[in-house]
Amino acid sequence: MMSAARARVPDARGWPIDAGKAAVEKAGFTVKVGYRKGPDWIGKVAALSPPAGASACIGTEVEMSIGVK
């Protein structure tokens, strides 16, 4: 039995939304955008789940949290 192909979640923290989404999708994942209140990274990728650098199955949904005021 073959195991599912895996890839590392790219570290898009601090990137603009479009660039971060493109990098995550290029790595083979789908993207769900969420928002996180706080002073850091307003309008940029604040966090990823699974986290940046984690190994996950290709096609896994990665939630990108975007910083908002």
C-alpha positions, 0 to 999 in steps of 0.5 A: 500500500502506498502512503499519501504524498507529503510536503512541508507547509511553507513559511508564509508568515509576514507575507501579503495574503495573495503571495502567501496563498499562492505559495501554500497552493503551489506546495500542494495544499488548499487554503482557508483564510481566517482572521486574527485580531492583534497588532502584528502583521496587519493585512499579512499572514500571521499564522498557519495551521498546520504550522509552517514547516510541518509535514502534511499530506498533499491536499490538506487544508491549511488555514492562513490567519490574517492579522486585522486591527 
